Amino acid sequence: MSRTDACLIFNPVAGQSDPEQDLAQIREILEAEINLDIRFTSEEKGADEIAKEAIAQGATKIIASGGDGTLSTAAAALVGTDIPLGIISRGTANAFAAALELPNTIEAACQTILGGATRVVDAARCNNLPMVLLAGVGFEAETVKRADREAKNRFGMLAYVMAGLQELREMESFEAEIETEDKIITVTAVAVTVANAAPPTSILAQGPAGVVFDDGLLDVTVIAPVSRAGAIAASYHLLQTALNENAVQREDIGYLRAKRVIIRTNPSQRVVLDGELIGDTPIDVECVPGGLTIFVPQESAPASPIEKLEGLPGLKVESKSTSGFEE
């Protein structure tokens, strides 16, 4: 591959549009300036494996087109490299593009790539697996489990809403121990989310109302309602504050930022990582500052409060005698 070539990783089954038309539009815009090596994902070969192969063969740019799963796995393969990633979202949720403030239409995404501007953002590792967006413990993981592929193909984004409403009926709290570099927090919760990047619609990650994806820190949000009605009210409050870019004010929602966080629960809880179920707690998540380079239309620098824990049920905060983690 020459220096001006790029590998386009294309998921032919993403979203609900016509993949042939989508690919034709991408080629029409990009191939005027970029020589595309087009490779398709399949059940046998994911975007991460394709990206690694392309890099080994000399690709200096990777462009990924598909849903959040495709985009996240392609990005994961580039963590720790200087190879820029172009994002063309064609999925059900398009959370990846929204989280990183990227356009979510094919034309605008292609123009962003052609513009050539890049930005270095953080990545993370969760239980030694690459993480670009977030890890969810409890409620969010159960919701993702309910929103299967058939439901997403049939209902689109409504599949997640429907799954969340169903999960509310069976909502159960758990004891969570959250360990950071300088403290150990014990709390009763229904969900704990650790985010590197997250769109406003990922409401369970929105305690600080503006997840900062290039500050070298993880954003941890603790959701701790004591009833189903409280859970609904908390969810609505999170959505409103996120859309208005305000930090939460409810006592049953807390948040903090940390470079690394270890979460243990009793009983064990399911864990979702960048939209995919990966197993159960405990989890160990560590930020990888500046771990990913992406093509962007323009830069932004959001800011929001660092921490709020007061009012959470069963809250106990213990300062650690030494800073850091015991390995």
C-alpha positions in Angstrom: 0.0 0.0 0.0 1.2 3.5 -0.8 1.2 6.4 1.7 -2.0 7.8 0.2 -4.0 4.6 0.4 -6.5 3.8 3.1 -8.2 0.6 4.1 -12.0 0.9 4.2 -13.6 -1.6 6.6 -17.2 -2.0 5.6 -19.9 -3.9 7.5 -22.5 -5.0 4.9 -25.2 -5.8 7.5 -25.1 -2.7 9.6 -28.1 -0.4 10.0 -31.3 -0.5 8.1 -30.2 1.2 4.8 -29.2 -0.3 1.5 -25.5 -1.3 2.0 -24.8 -1.3 -1.8 -26.1 2.3 -2.1 -24.1 3.3 1.1 -20.9 1.8 -0.3 -21.4 3.4 -3.7 -21.9 6.8 -2.0 -18.8 6.4 0.1 -16.7 5.4 -3.0 -18.1 8.3 -5.0 -17.0 10.8 -2.4 -13.7 9.3 -1.2 -12.2 7.7 -4.2 -11.7 11.1 -5.9 -8.8 11.7 -3.5 -8.2 8.3 -1.7 -7.3 5.0 -3.1 -9.5 2.6 -1.1 -8.7 -0.9 -0.2 -12.2 -2.2 0.6 -12.6 -5.1 3.0 -15.9 -6.5 4.3 -16.5 -7.7 7.9 -18.2 -11.1 8.3 -19.1 -13.5 11.1 -15.7 -15.1 10.7 -13.7 -11.9 10.6 -14.4 -8.8 12.6 -13.2 -5.2 12.1 -10.4 -5.5 14.6 -8.8 -8.4 12.8 -9.2 -6.7 9.4 -7.6 -3.5 10.8 -4.6 -5.4 12.2 -4.1 -7.2 8.9 -4.3 -3.9 6.9 -1.8 -2.2 9.2 0.6 -5.1 8.9 0.4 -4.7 5.1 1.2 -1.0 5.3 -2.1 0.9 5.7 -1.5 4.4 7.1 -5.2 5.2 7.4 -8.1 3.1 8.5 -11.7 4.0 7.7 -14.5 2.1 9.4 -18.1 2.1 8.2 -20.8 0.3 10.2 -22.6 0.3 13.5 -21.1 0.9 16.9 -19.8 -2.6 17.2 -17.8 -2.3 14.0 -16.5 1.1 14.8 -15.5 0.3 18.4 -13.7 -2.9 17.4 -11.9 -1.2 14.6 -10.9 1.6 17.0 -9.7 -0.9 19.5 -7.2 -2.3 17.0 -5.7 1.2 16.6 -5.3 2.0 20.3 -1.6 2.9 21.0 -0.8 3.5 17.4 -0.5 6.8 15.5 -2.7 5.6 12.6 -5.8 7.8 12.2 -9.2 6.4 12.1 -12.1 7.7 9.9 -15.6 7.0 11.1 -18.6 6.5 8.9 -21.6 5.6 11.1 -24.4 3.4 9.6 -25.7 1.7 12.6 -28.8 1.6 14.8 -27.6 3.9 17.6 -24.5 5.7 16.1 -23.4 6.3 19.7 -19.7 6.2 18.7 -20.0 9.2 16.4 -22.2 11.1 18.9 -19.8 10.4 21.7 -16.8 11.8 19.8 -18.7 14.6 18.3 -18.5 13.3 14.8 -21.0 13.7 11.9 -23.4 10.8 11.5 -24.3 11.1 7.9 -22.3 9.4 5.1 -21.6 12.6 3.2 -20.5 14.7 6.2 -18.4 11.8 7.6 -16.6 11.4 4.2 -16.0 15.2 4.0 -14.5 15.1 7.5 -12.1 12.4 6.4 -11.1 14.3 3.3 -10.5 17.4 5.4 -7.6 15.6 7.0 -7.9 17.2 10.5 -7.2 14.8 13.3 -7.6 14.8 17.1 -5.9 12.6 19.7 -8.4 11.3 22.2 -8.2 8.9 25.1 -8.9 5.2 25.1 -9.1 2.7 27.9 -8.6 -0.9 28.9 -11.3 -3.0 30.7 -10.0 -6.3 32.1 -7.2 -6.0 29.5 -9.7 -5.6 26.7 -9.6 -2.3 24.6 -12.4 0.1 25.5 -13.3 3.2 23.5 -16.7 4.1 24.8 -17.9 2.7 28.1 -18.3 -0.3 30.5 -21.7 -0.7 32.1 -22.3 -2.8 35.3 -25.9 -3.8 36.2 -28.9 -2.2 34.6 -27.2 -1.2 31.4 -25.7 -4.6 30.8 -29.1 -6.3 31.4 -30.7 -3.8 29.0 -28.2 -4.6 26.2 -28.8 -8.3 26.8 -32.6 -7.8 26.2 -32.1 -5.7 23.1 -31.1 -8.5 20.8 -30.2 -8.2 17.0 -33.7 -9.2 15.9 -35.3 -6.4 18.0 -32.7 -3.8 16.9 -33.3 -4.7 13.2 -37.1 -4.4 13.7 -37.4 -1.4 16.0 -34.0 0.4 15.7 -33.3 2.7 18.7 -36.7 1.8 20.1 -35.3 -1.6 20.9 -33.1 -0.1 23.6 -36.0 1.9 25.1 -38.3 -1.1 25.1 -35.6 -3.2 26.7 -34.9 -0.6 29.3 -38.6 -0.4 30.3 -38.8 -4.1 30.6 -35.7 -4.2 32.7 -37.2 -1.6 35.1 -39.8 -4.1 36.1 -37.1 -6.5 37.4 -34.6 -3.9 38.6 -32.5 -5.1 41.5 -29.9 -3.3 43.6 -26.5 -4.6 44.5 -23.6 -3.7 46.7 -20.7 -2.0 44.8 -17.2 -1.4 45.9 -15.5 1.2 43.7 -11.7 1.6 44.2 -9.8 4.5 42.7 -6.2 5.7 43.2 -7.0 7.4 46.4 -10.3 6.0 47.9 -12.6 3.1 48.3 -16.3 3.8 47.9 -19.0 1.4 49.1 -22.5 2.0 47.9 -25.9 0.3 47.1 -26.6 0.8 43.4 -28.6 -0.5 40.4 -26.0 0.6 37.8 -22.4 1.8 37.7 -21.0 3.1 34.4 -17.3 3.8 33.6 -17.0 6.0 30.5 -14.1 7.1 28.4 -16.6 8.7 25.9 -20.4 8.6 25.8 -23.1 10.5 23.9 -25.9 12.3 25.8 -28.2 9.4 25.0 -26.1 7.1 27.0 -27.8 8.5 30.1 -26.4 6.1 32.6 -22.9 7.6 31.9 -24.0 11.2 32.3 -23.5 12.1 35.9 -21.0 14.9 35.2 -23.1 15.9 32.1 -20.4 16.0 29.6 -18.0 13.0 29.4 -14.6 14.5 28.6 -12.8 12.2 26.2 -9.3 13.7 26.2 -8.5 14.6 29.8 -6.7 11.4 30.8 -9.6 10.4 33.2 -12.5 8.0 33.3 -16.0 9.3 34.2 -17.7 7.0 36.7 -21.5 7.4 37.3 -23.4 5.7 40.1 -27.1 5.3 39.8 -28.8 4.4 43.1 -32.6 4.9 43.1 -34.5 3.0 45.9 -37.6 2.4 43.8 -38.8 1.9 40.2 -40.4 5.3 40.3 -37.1 6.7 41.5 -35.3 5.0 38.6 -37.6 6.5 36.0 -37.2 9.9 37.6 -33.4 9.5 37.8 -33.2 8.5 34.1 -35.3 11.5 33.0 -33.2 13.8 35.1 -30.0 12.4 33.6 -31.3 12.9 30.1 -32.4 16.4 30.8 -29.1 17.4 32.4 -27.1 15.8 29.7 -28.9 17.6 26.9 -28.6 20.9 28.8 -24.9 20.2 29.7 -25.6 20.5 33.4 -24.3 18.2 36.2 -26.8 16.1 38.0 -28.4 17.3 41.3 -30.2 14.3 42.6 -29.1 12.5 45.8 -29.5 9.1 44.2 -27.0 9.8 41.4 -23.3 10.3 42.1 -20.2 10.7 39.9 -16.4 11.0 40.1 -13.4 10.9 37.8 -10.3 8.7 38.1 -7.4 7.4 36.1 -8.2 3.8 37.0 -11.1 2.2 38.8 -11.8 -1.3 40.0 -15.4 -2.3 40.6 -16.4 -5.3 42.7 -20.1 -6.2 43.3 -22.2 -8.4 45.5 -23.9 -10.3 44.0 -21.9 -10.6 40.7 -23.3 -8.4 37.9 -23.2 -8.6 34.1 -20.8 -6.2 32.3 -21.3 -4.6 28.9 -18.2 -3.2 27.1 -18.7 -0.9 24.2 -22.1 -2.4 23.5 -21.1 -6.1 23.9 -21.5 -8.4 26.9 -18.1 -9.6 28.1 -19.0 -11.5 31.3 -19.4 -10.5 35.0 -17.8 -8.3 37.6 -15.2 -7.5 38.9 -13.8 -5.1 36.3 -10.6 -3.2 36.3 -10.6 -0.2 33.9 -7.7 2.1 33.2 -7.5 5.1 31.0 -5.0 5.1 28.1 -4.4 8.9 27.6 -4.1 9.9 24.0 -4.5 6.3 22.9 -6.5 7.0 19.7 -6.3 9.3 16.7 -9.4 10.2 14.8 -10.4 12.3 11.9 -12.5 15.2 13.1 -14.4 18.3 11.7 -13.3 20.5 14.5 -12.1 20.3 18.1 -14.1 21.0 21.2 -13.1 21.1 24.9 -16.0 20.3 27.2 -15.7 20.9 30.9 -17.7 19.7 33.9 -17.5 19.1 37.6 -15.2 16.4 38.8 -17.1 14.6 41.6 -20.4 14.3 43.5 -21.2 11.4 45.9 -23.2 12.9 48.7 -26.7 11.4 49.2 -26.1 8.0 47.7 -27.8 5.2 49.7 -25.4 3.1 51.8 -22.5 5.4 51.0 -19.2 4.9 52.7 -16.0 6.5 51.5 -12.6 5.3 52.9 -9.4 7.2 52.1 -6.5 4.9 51.2 -3.4 5.1 53.3 -1.3 5.1 50.1 -2.1 6.4 46.7 -2.4 3.8 44.0 -3.5 0.1 43.7 -2.1 -3.1 45.2 -1.1 -5.4 42.3 
